[in-house]
Amino acid sequence: MQLMMYIGNDLIEAVQLEPARLRKPGYVGSFKRYLKSKYDELIRQYPDKPEFLVIDNNPATFTDNSNPTA
């Protein structure tokens, strides 16, 4: 899983997350604070606030049940 930081349509940075620790209070927030601090000067140059997105970058498995065999 990754935490991605965007400003407008621009991806600024993606940070790898440990899925087992996602439920721990403050885990994702600590990365958000770190990224905001790291890119503070860049954030001040844009009128838009940074946005954060957590994605699962593991390939999804797909099962096609539309044509079952008899």
PyMOL Python script that loads the backbone (N, CA, C, O; Angstrom):
from pymol import cmd

cmd.read_pdbstr("""\
ATOM      1  N   MET A   1       0.844  -1.168   0.000  1.00  0.00           N
ATOM      2  CA  MET A   1       0.000   0.000   0.000  1.00  0.00           C
ATOM      3  C   MET A   1       0.892   1.234   0.000  1.00  0.00           C
ATOM      4  O   MET A   1       2.019   1.217   0.495  1.00  0.00           O
ATOM      5  N   GLN A   2       0.352   2.298  -0.568  1.00  0.00           N
ATOM      6  CA  GLN A   2       1.094   3.544  -0.635  1.00  0.00           C
ATOM      7  C   GLN A   2       0.219   4.714  -0.217  1.00  0.00           C
ATOM      8  O   GLN A   2      -0.989   4.729  -0.450  1.00  0.00           O
ATOM      9  N   LEU A   3       0.861   5.690   0.405  1.00  0.00           N
ATOM     10  CA  LEU A   3       0.237   6.976   0.683  1.00  0.00           C
ATOM     11  C   LEU A   3       0.783   7.936  -0.357  1.00  0.00           C
ATOM     12  O   LEU A   3       1.993   8.151  -0.439  1.00  0.00           O
ATOM     13  N   MET A   4      -0.109   8.512  -1.153  1.00  0.00           N
ATOM     14  CA  MET A   4       0.300   9.406  -2.225  1.00  0.00           C
ATOM     15  C   MET A   4      -0.122  10.826  -1.888  1.00  0.00           C
ATOM     16  O   MET A   4      -1.248  11.060  -1.448  1.00  0.00           O
ATOM     17  N   MET A   5       0.789  11.775  -2.096  1.00  0.00           N
ATOM     18  CA  MET A   5       0.512  13.185  -1.831  1.00  0.00           C
ATOM     19  C   MET A   5       0.426  13.917  -3.163  1.00  0.00           C
ATOM     20  O   MET A   5       1.349  13.871  -3.977  1.00  0.00           O
ATOM     21  N   TYR A   6      -0.695  14.590  -3.367  1.00  0.00           N
ATOM     22  CA  TYR A   6      -0.933  15.378  -4.571  1.00  0.00           C
ATOM     23  C   TYR A   6      -1.118  16.841  -4.199  1.00  0.00           C
ATOM     24  O   TYR A   6      -1.665  17.165  -3.145  1.00  0.00           O
ATOM     25  N   ILE A   7      -0.659  17.706  -5.067  1.00  0.00           N
ATOM     26  CA  ILE A   7      -1.027  19.119  -5.012  1.00  0.00           C
ATOM     27  C   ILE A   7      -1.604  19.425  -6.381  1.00  0.00           C
ATOM     28  O   ILE A   7      -0.898  19.366  -7.388  1.00  0.00           O
ATOM     29  N   GLY A   8      -2.892  19.750  -6.419  1.00  0.00           N
ATOM     30  CA  GLY A   8      -3.575  19.890  -7.704  1.00  0.00           C
ATOM     31  C   GLY A   8      -3.576  18.534  -8.386  1.00  0.00           C
ATOM     32  O   GLY A   8      -3.974  17.534  -7.788  1.00  0.00           O
ATOM     33  N   ASN A   9      -3.131  18.496  -9.642  1.00  0.00           N
ATOM     34  CA  ASN A   9      -3.056  17.235 -10.385  1.00  0.00           C
ATOM     35  C   ASN A   9      -1.666  16.614 -10.342  1.00  0.00           C
ATOM     36  O   ASN A   9      -1.424  15.599 -10.995  1.00  0.00           O
ATOM     37  N   ASP A  10      -0.758  17.204  -9.587  1.00  0.00           N
ATOM     38  CA  ASP A  10       0.630  16.752  -9.560  1.00  0.00           C
ATOM     39  C   ASP A  10       0.891  15.802  -8.399  1.00  0.00           C
ATOM     40  O   ASP A  10       0.614  16.122  -7.244  1.00  0.00           O
ATOM     41  N   LEU A  11       1.426  14.631  -8.722  1.00  0.00           N
ATOM     42  CA  LEU A  11       1.866  13.701  -7.692  1.00  0.00           C
ATOM     43  C   LEU A  11       3.202  14.199  -7.167  1.00  0.00           C
ATOM     44  O   LEU A  11       4.160  14.339  -7.927  1.00  0.00           O
ATOM     45  N   ILE A  12       3.267  14.464  -5.873  1.00  0.00           N
ATOM     46  CA  ILE A  12       4.484  14.988  -5.265  1.00  0.00           C
ATOM     47  C   ILE A  12       5.368  13.847  -4.773  1.00  0.00           C
ATOM     48  O   ILE A  12       6.557  13.805  -5.087  1.00  0.00           O
ATOM     49  N   GLU A  13       4.800  12.932  -4.013  1.00  0.00           N
ATOM     50  CA  GLU A  13       5.581  11.789  -3.519  1.00  0.00           C
ATOM     51  C   GLU A  13       4.635  10.682  -3.086  1.00  0.00           C
ATOM     52  O   GLU A  13       3.505  10.938  -2.670  1.00  0.00           O
ATOM     53  N   ALA A  14       5.114   9.448  -3.189  1.00  0.00           N
ATOM     54  CA  ALA A  14       4.387   8.281  -2.703  1.00  0.00           C
ATOM     55  C   ALA A  14       5.265   7.567  -1.682  1.00  0.00           C
ATOM     56  O   ALA A  14       6.455   7.356  -1.916  1.00  0.00           O
ATOM     57  N   VAL A  15       4.674   7.198  -0.558  1.00  0.00           N
ATOM     58  CA  VAL A  15       5.394   6.546   0.535  1.00  0.00           C
ATOM     59  C   VAL A  15       4.801   5.158   0.739  1.00  0.00           C
ATOM     60  O   VAL A  15       3.582   4.994   0.787  1.00  0.00           O
ATOM     61  N   GLN A  16       5.672   4.163   0.859  1.00  0.00           N
ATOM     62  CA  GLN A  16       5.223   2.792   1.090  1.00  0.00           C
ATOM     63  C   GLN A  16       4.696   2.646   2.517  1.00  0.00           C
ATOM     64  O   GLN A  16       5.322   3.120   3.465  1.00  0.00           O
ATOM     65  N   LEU A  17       3.542   1.988   2.667  1.00  0.00           N
ATOM     66  CA  LEU A  17       2.931   1.750   3.976  1.00  0.00           C
ATOM     67  C   LEU A  17       2.900   0.257   4.269  1.00  0.00           C
ATOM     68  O   LEU A  17       2.861  -0.565   3.353  1.00  0.00           O
ATOM     69  N   GLU A  18       2.917  -0.083   5.546  1.00  0.00           N
ATOM     70  CA  GLU A  18       2.767  -1.469   5.972  1.00  0.00           C
ATOM     71  C   GLU A  18       1.285  -1.719   6.246  1.00  0.00           C
ATOM     72  O   GLU A  18       0.728  -1.128   7.171  1.00  0.00           O
ATOM     73  N   PRO A  19       0.635  -2.581   5.464  1.00  0.00           N
ATOM     74  CA  PRO A  19      -0.807  -2.816   5.644  1.00  0.00           C
ATOM     75  C   PRO A  19      -1.186  -3.249   7.056  1.00  0.00           C
ATOM     76  O   PRO A  19      -2.264  -2.898   7.534  1.00  0.00           O
ATOM     77  N   ALA A  20      -0.337  -3.993   7.724  1.00  0.00           N
ATOM     78  CA  ALA A  20      -0.655  -4.475   9.072  1.00  0.00           C
ATOM     79  C   ALA A  20      -0.725  -3.337  10.089  1.00  0.00           C
ATOM     80  O   ALA A  20      -1.359  -3.483  11.134  1.00  0.00           O
ATOM     81  N   ARG A  21      -0.085  -2.212   9.799  1.00  0.00           N
ATOM     82  CA  ARG A  21      -0.048  -1.098  10.756  1.00  0.00           C
ATOM     83  C   ARG A  21      -1.075  -0.008  10.438  1.00  0.00           C
ATOM     84  O   ARG A  21      -1.142   0.991  11.154  1.00  0.00           O
ATOM     85  N   LEU A  22      -1.869  -0.175   9.388  1.00  0.00           N
ATOM     86  CA  LEU A  22      -2.828   0.863   8.995  1.00  0.00           C
ATOM     87  C   LEU A  22      -3.857   1.159  10.076  1.00  0.00           C
ATOM     88  O   LEU A  22      -4.316   2.295  10.193  1.00  0.00           O
ATOM     89  N   ARG A  23      -4.218   0.176  10.852  1.00  0.00           N
ATOM     90  CA  ARG A  23      -5.234   0.378  11.899  1.00  0.00           C
ATOM     91  C   ARG A  23      -4.667   1.042  13.149  1.00  0.00           C
ATOM     92  O   ARG A  23      -5.422   1.446  14.033  1.00  0.00           O
ATOM     93  N   LYS A  24      -3.347   1.156  13.228  1.00  0.00           N
ATOM     94  CA  LYS A  24      -2.724   1.782  14.391  1.00  0.00           C
ATOM     95  C   LYS A  24      -2.992   3.285  14.348  1.00  0.00           C
ATOM     96  O   LYS A  24      -2.660   3.937  13.358  1.00  0.00           O
ATOM     97  N   PRO A  25      -3.587   3.846  15.403  1.00  0.00           N
ATOM     98  CA  PRO A  25      -3.878   5.284  15.408  1.00  0.00           C
ATOM     99  C   PRO A  25      -2.608   6.115  15.204  1.00  0.00           C
ATOM    100  O   PRO A  25      -1.595   5.902  15.870  1.00  0.00           O
ATOM    101  N   GLY A  26      -2.686   7.049  14.285  1.00  0.00           N
ATOM    102  CA  GLY A  26      -1.574   7.957  14.030  1.00  0.00           C
ATOM    103  C   GLY A  26      -0.556   7.471  13.023  1.00  0.00           C
ATOM    104  O   GLY A  26       0.343   8.226  12.652  1.00  0.00           O
ATOM    105  N   TYR A  27      -0.669   6.220  12.563  1.00  0.00           N
ATOM    106  CA  TYR A  27       0.324   5.674  11.630  1.00  0.00           C
ATOM    107  C   TYR A  27       0.349   6.459  10.322  1.00  0.00           C
ATOM    108  O   TYR A  27       1.401   6.947   9.911  1.00  0.00           O
ATOM    109  N   VAL A  28      -0.794   6.580   9.673  1.00  0.00           N
ATOM    110  CA  VAL A  28      -0.862   7.316   8.407  1.00  0.00           C
ATOM    111  C   VAL A  28      -0.645   8.809   8.656  1.00  0.00           C
ATOM    112  O   VAL A  28       0.007   9.483   7.858  1.00  0.00           O
ATOM    113  N   GLY A  29      -1.180   9.319   9.742  1.00  0.00           N
ATOM    114  CA  GLY A  29      -1.024  10.734  10.080  1.00  0.00           C
ATOM    115  C   GLY A  29       0.426  11.148  10.237  1.00  0.00           C
ATOM    116  O   GLY A  29       0.791  12.273   9.896  1.00  0.00           O
ATOM    117  N   SER A  30       1.261  10.246  10.752  1.00  0.00           N
ATOM    118  CA  SER A  30       2.683  10.585  10.913  1.00  0.00           C
ATOM    119  C   SER A  30       3.351  10.786   9.558  1.00  0.00           C
ATOM    120  O   SER A  30       4.212  11.654   9.416  1.00  0.00           O
ATOM    121  N   PHE A  31       2.969   9.999   8.571  1.00  0.00           N
ATOM    122  CA  PHE A  31       3.515  10.172   7.223  1.00  0.00           C
ATOM    123  C   PHE A  31       2.994  11.457   6.586  1.00  0.00           C
ATOM    124  O   PHE A  31       3.732  12.158   5.893  1.00  0.00           O
ATOM    125  N   LYS A  32       1.722  11.760   6.825  1.00  0.00           N
ATOM    126  CA  LYS A  32       1.160  13.001   6.281  1.00  0.00           C
ATOM    127  C   LYS A  32       1.871  14.215   6.857  1.00  0.00           C
ATOM    128  O   LYS A  32       2.207  15.145   6.124  1.00  0.00           O
ATOM    129  N   ARG A  33       2.103  14.213   8.167  1.00  0.00           N
ATOM    130  CA  ARG A  33       2.831  15.320   8.794  1.00  0.00           C
ATOM    131  C   ARG A  33       4.248  15.433   8.247  1.00  0.00           C
ATOM    132  O   ARG A  33       4.732  16.537   7.996  1.00  0.00           O
ATOM    133  N   TYR A  34       4.910  14.301   8.061  1.00  0.00           N
ATOM    134  CA  TYR A  34       6.265  14.293   7.521  1.00  0.00           C
ATOM    135  C   TYR A  34       6.294  14.901   6.115  1.00  0.00           C
ATOM    136  O   TYR A  34       7.143  15.740   5.814  1.00  0.00           O
ATOM    137  N   LEU A  35       5.364  14.473   5.259  1.00  0.00           N
ATOM    138  CA  LEU A  35       5.336  14.982   3.885  1.00  0.00           C
ATOM    139  C   LEU A  35       4.995  16.468   3.845  1.00  0.00           C
ATOM    140  O   LEU A  35       5.574  17.218   3.059  1.00  0.00           O
ATOM    141  N   LYS A  36       4.059  16.894   4.689  1.00  0.00           N
ATOM    142  CA  LYS A  36       3.725  18.322   4.741  1.00  0.00           C
ATOM    143  C   LYS A  36       4.919  19.146   5.188  1.00  0.00           C
ATOM    144  O   LYS A  36       5.146  20.241   4.674  1.00  0.00           O
ATOM    145  N   SER A  37       5.680  18.632   6.136  1.00  0.00           N
ATOM    146  CA  SER A  37       6.870  19.332   6.611  1.00  0.00           C
ATOM    147  C   SER A  37       7.955  19.359   5.536  1.00  0.00           C
ATOM    148  O   SER A  37       8.595  20.387   5.315  1.00  0.00           O
ATOM    149  N   LYS A  38       8.153  18.243   4.882  1.00  0.00           N
ATOM    150  CA  LYS A  38       9.184  18.123   3.849  1.00  0.00           C
ATOM    151  C   LYS A  38       8.924  19.062   2.677  1.00  0.00           C
ATOM    152  O   LYS A  38       9.857  19.646   2.126  1.00  0.00           O
ATOM    153  N   TYR A  39       7.657  19.208   2.298  1.00  0.00           N
ATOM    154  CA  TYR A  39       7.295  20.021   1.137  1.00  0.00           C
ATOM    155  C   TYR A  39       6.610  21.323   1.531  1.00  0.00           C
ATOM    156  O   TYR A  39       5.810  21.857   0.764  1.00  0.00           O
ATOM    157  N   ASP A  40       6.912  21.834   2.707  1.00  0.00           N
ATOM    158  CA  ASP A  40       6.271  23.043   3.219  1.00  0.00           C
ATOM    159  C   ASP A  40       6.411  24.223   2.255  1.00  0.00           C
ATOM    160  O   ASP A  40       5.435  24.922   1.981  1.00  0.00           O
ATOM    161  N   GLU A  41       7.607  24.440   1.746  1.00  0.00           N
ATOM    162  CA  GLU A  41       7.832  25.572   0.844  1.00  0.00           C
ATOM    163  C   GLU A  41       7.043  25.407  -0.455  1.00  0.00           C
ATOM    164  O   GLU A  41       6.479  26.374  -0.967  1.00  0.00           O
ATOM    165  N   LEU A  42       7.003  24.200  -0.982  1.00  0.00           N
ATOM    166  CA  LEU A  42       6.238  23.931  -2.200  1.00  0.00           C
ATOM    167  C   LEU A  42       4.743  24.130  -1.957  1.00  0.00           C
ATOM    168  O   LEU A  42       4.046  24.687  -2.806  1.00  0.00           O
ATOM    169  N   ILE A  43       4.249  23.681  -0.809  1.00  0.00           N
ATOM    170  CA  ILE A  43       2.830  23.814  -0.468  1.00  0.00           C
ATOM    171  C   ILE A  43       2.431  25.287  -0.404  1.00  0.00           C
ATOM    172  O   ILE A  43       1.337  25.657  -0.829  1.00  0.00           O
ATOM    173  N   ARG A  44       3.312  26.117   0.123  1.00  0.00           N
ATOM    174  CA  ARG A  44       3.005  27.551   0.238  1.00  0.00           C
ATOM    175  C   ARG A  44       2.903  28.242  -1.121  1.00  0.00           C
ATOM    176  O   ARG A  44       2.286  29.302  -1.225  1.00  0.00           O
ATOM    177  N   GLN A  45       3.489  27.667  -2.147  1.00  0.00           N
ATOM    178  CA  GLN A  45       3.471  28.271  -3.481  1.00  0.00           C
ATOM    179  C   GLN A  45       2.167  28.011  -4.227  1.00  0.00           C
ATOM    180  O   GLN A  45       1.881  28.677  -5.222  1.00  0.00           O
ATOM    181  N   TYR A  46       1.373  27.049  -3.759  1.00  0.00           N
ATOM    182  CA  TYR A  46       0.141  26.672  -4.443  1.00  0.00           C
ATOM    183  C   TYR A  46      -1.075  27.140  -3.647  1.00  0.00           C
ATOM    184  O   TYR A  46      -1.051  27.130  -2.416  1.00  0.00           O
ATOM    185  N   PRO A  47      -2.133  27.548  -4.338  1.00  0.00           N
ATOM    186  CA  PRO A  47      -3.358  27.916  -3.617  1.00  0.00           C
ATOM    187  C   PRO A  47      -4.112  26.685  -3.096  1.00  0.00           C
ATOM    188  O   PRO A  47      -4.873  26.780  -2.132  1.00  0.00           O
ATOM    189  N   ASP A  48      -3.895  25.529  -3.738  1.00  0.00           N
ATOM    190  CA  ASP A  48      -4.577  24.296  -3.337  1.00  0.00           C
ATOM    191  C   ASP A  48      -3.862  23.645  -2.158  1.00  0.00           C
ATOM    192  O   ASP A  48      -2.635  23.677  -2.062  1.00  0.00           O
ATOM    193  N   LYS A  49      -4.643  23.061  -1.274  1.00  0.00           N
ATOM    194  CA  LYS A  49      -4.069  22.293  -0.169  1.00  0.00           C
ATOM    195  C   LYS A  49      -3.645  20.923  -0.702  1.00  0.00           C
ATOM    196  O   LYS A  49      -4.213  20.436  -1.680  1.00  0.00           O
ATOM    197  N   PRO A  50      -2.659  20.304  -0.071  1.00  0.00           N
ATOM    198  CA  PRO A  50      -2.271  18.962  -0.513  1.00  0.00           C
ATOM    199  C   PRO A  50      -3.384  17.961  -0.211  1.00  0.00           C
ATOM    200  O   PRO A  50      -4.105  18.082   0.780  1.00  0.00           O
ATOM    201  N   GLU A  51      -3.501  16.976  -1.090  1.00  0.00           N
ATOM    202  CA  GLU A  51      -4.468  15.901  -0.902  1.00  0.00           C
ATOM    203  C   GLU A  51      -3.701  14.598  -0.777  1.00  0.00           C
ATOM    204  O   GLU A  51      -2.647  14.420  -1.389  1.00  0.00           O
ATOM    205  N   PHE A  52      -4.244  13.686   0.025  1.00  0.00           N
ATOM    206  CA  PHE A  52      -3.584  12.408   0.263  1.00  0.00           C
ATOM    207  C   PHE A  52      -4.519  11.277  -0.135  1.00  0.00           C
ATOM    208  O   PHE A  52      -5.729  11.339   0.084  1.00  0.00           O
ATOM    209  N   LEU A  53      -3.933  10.249  -0.723  1.00  0.00           N
ATOM    210  CA  LEU A  53      -4.691   9.100  -1.182  1.00  0.00           C
ATOM    211  C   LEU A  53      -3.934   7.844  -0.785  1.00  0.00           C
ATOM    212  O   LEU A  53      -2.731   7.743  -1.023  1.00  0.00           O
ATOM    213  N   VAL A  54      -4.628   6.889  -0.183  1.00  0.00           N
ATOM    214  CA  VAL A  54      -4.027   5.595   0.138  1.00  0.00           C
ATOM    215  C   VAL A  54      -4.504   4.610  -0.912  1.00  0.00           C
ATOM    216  O   VAL A  54      -5.704   4.436  -1.122  1.00  0.00           O
ATOM    217  N   ILE A  55      -3.535   3.959  -1.576  1.00  0.00           N
ATOM    218  CA  ILE A  55      -3.890   2.985  -2.604  1.00  0.00           C
ATOM    219  C   ILE A  55      -3.258   1.642  -2.284  1.00  0.00           C
ATOM    220  O   ILE A  55      -2.216   1.562  -1.634  1.00  0.00           O
ATOM    221  N   ASP A  56      -3.910   0.596  -2.753  1.00  0.00           N
ATOM    222  CA  ASP A  56      -3.361  -0.756  -2.650  1.00  0.00           C
ATOM    223  C   ASP A  56      -2.677  -1.039  -3.975  1.00  0.00           C
ATOM    224  O   ASP A  56      -3.350  -1.195  -4.994  1.00  0.00           O
ATOM    225  N   ASN A  57      -1.362  -1.106  -3.983  1.00  0.00           N
ATOM    226  CA  ASN A  57      -0.627  -1.293  -5.226  1.00  0.00           C
ATOM    227  C   ASN A  57      -0.346  -2.760  -5.531  1.00  0.00           C
ATOM    228  O   ASN A  57       0.444  -3.065  -6.425  1.00  0.00           O
ATOM    229  N   ASN A  58      -0.983  -3.672  -4.798  1.00  0.00           N
ATOM    230  CA  ASN A  58      -0.864  -5.095  -5.109  1.00  0.00           C
ATOM    231  C   ASN A  58      -1.801  -5.414  -6.260  1.00  0.00           C
ATOM    232  O   ASN A  58      -2.910  -4.883  -6.313  1.00  0.00           O
ATOM    233  N   PRO A  59      -1.381  -6.271  -7.181  1.00  0.00           N
ATOM    234  CA  PRO A  59      -2.260  -6.594  -8.305  1.00  0.00           C
ATOM    235  C   PRO A  59      -3.535  -7.284  -7.820  1.00  0.00           C
ATOM    236  O   PRO A  59      -3.493  -8.190  -6.987  1.00  0.00           O
ATOM    237  N   ALA A  60      -4.637  -6.844  -8.346  1.00  0.00           N
ATOM    238  CA  ALA A  60      -5.930  -7.422  -7.971  1.00  0.00           C
ATOM    239  C   ALA A  60      -6.146  -8.711  -8.754  1.00  0.00           C
ATOM    240  O   ALA A  60      -5.704  -8.841  -9.896  1.00  0.00           O
ATOM    241  N   THR A  61      -6.822  -9.647  -8.134  1.00  0.00           N
ATOM    242  CA  THR A  61      -7.172 -10.874  -8.843  1.00  0.00           C
ATOM    243  C   THR A  61      -8.601 -10.734  -9.329  1.00  0.00           C
ATOM    244  O   THR A  61      -9.450 -10.162  -8.647  1.00  0.00           O
ATOM    245  N   PHE A  62      -8.853 -11.257 -10.500  1.00  0.00           N
ATOM    246  CA  PHE A  62     -10.167 -11.136 -11.117  1.00  0.00           C
ATOM    247  C   PHE A  62     -10.655 -12.523 -11.474  1.00  0.00           C
ATOM    248  O   PHE A  62      -9.939 -13.299 -12.108  1.00  0.00           O
ATOM    249  N   THR A  63     -11.862 -12.830 -11.072  1.00  0.00           N
ATOM    250  CA  THR A  63     -12.482 -14.097 -11.418  1.00  0.00           C
ATOM    251  C   THR A  63     -13.645 -13.811 -12.340  1.00  0.00           C
ATOM    252  O   THR A  63     -14.554 -13.057 -11.992  1.00  0.00           O
ATOM    253  N   ASP A  64     -13.618 -14.415 -13.517  1.00  0.00           N
ATOM    254  CA  ASP A  64     -14.674 -14.208 -14.499  1.00  0.00           C
ATOM    255  C   ASP A  64     -15.714 -15.311 -14.341  1.00  0.00           C
ATOM    256  O   ASP A  64     -15.484 -16.457 -14.728  1.00  0.00           O
ATOM    257  N   ASN A  65     -16.851 -14.953 -13.770  1.00  0.00           N
ATOM    258  CA  ASN A  65     -17.939 -15.913 -13.574  1.00  0.00           C
ATOM    259  C   ASN A  65     -19.044 -15.738 -14.601  1.00  0.00           C
ATOM    260  O   ASN A  65     -20.139 -16.274 -14.424  1.00  0.00           O
ATOM    261  N   SER A  66     -18.781 -15.001 -15.667  1.00  0.00           N
ATOM    262  CA  SER A  66     -19.828 -14.727 -16.650  1.00  0.00           C
ATOM    263  C   SER A  66     -20.114 -15.919 -17.550  1.00  0.00           C
ATOM    264  O   SER A  66     -21.176 -15.969 -18.171  1.00  0.00           O
ATOM    265  N   ASN A  67     -19.203 -16.881 -17.641  1.00  0.00           N
ATOM    266  CA  ASN A  67     -19.406 -18.031 -18.510  1.00  0.00           C
ATOM    267  C   ASN A  67     -19.106 -19.310 -17.727  1.00  0.00           C
ATOM    268  O   ASN A  67     -18.105 -19.979 -17.983  1.00  0.00           O
ATOM    269  N   PRO A  68     -19.982 -19.648 -16.764  1.00  0.00           N
ATOM    270  CA  PRO A  68     -19.720 -20.839 -15.948  1.00  0.00           C
ATOM    271  C   PRO A  68     -19.853 -22.117 -16.769  1.00  0.00           C
ATOM    272  O   PRO A  68     -20.670 -22.197 -17.687  1.00  0.00           O
ATOM    273  N   THR A  69     -19.042 -23.111 -16.430  1.00  0.00           N
ATOM    274  CA  THR A  69     -19.129 -24.400 -17.120  1.00  0.00           C
ATOM    275  C   THR A  69     -20.146 -25.271 -16.416  1.00  0.00           C
ATOM    276  O   THR A  69     -20.308 -25.200 -15.197  1.00  0.00           O
ATOM    277  N   ALA A  70     -20.837 -26.104 -17.202  1.00  0.00           N
ATOM    278  CA  ALA A  70     -21.914 -26.928 -16.642  1.00  0.00           C
ATOM    279  C   ALA A  70     -21.425 -28.247 -16.147  1.00  0.00           C
ATOM    280  O   ALA A  70     -22.214 -29.050 -15.649  1.00  0.00           O
TER     281      ALA A  70
END
""", "prot")
cmd.dss("prot")
cmd.show_as("cartoon", "prot")
cmd.util.cbc("prot")
cmd.orient("prot")
